[in-house]
Amino acid sequence: ARIAFLQGERKGQENLKNDLVRRIKMLEYALKQERAKFHKLKYGVELQQGDMCPPPDEP
């Protein structure tokens, strides 16, 4: 019973970690988009960056 409880707790922690990592990636992407928008407004040219595509969704 103790092992099953700890395994369930570990699975919950893994799910929480994966959710937080996904949220961080989403926020990083939004920040890059915002910086590119500001750069375009300020300088009138697009910011040339290769990693402006959204992060791939991991399983």
PyMOL commands that set and color helices and strands:
alter all, ss='L'
color gray80, all
select helices_A, chain A and resi 2-43
alter helices_A, ss='H'
color red, helices_A
deselect
rebuild
show_as cartoon
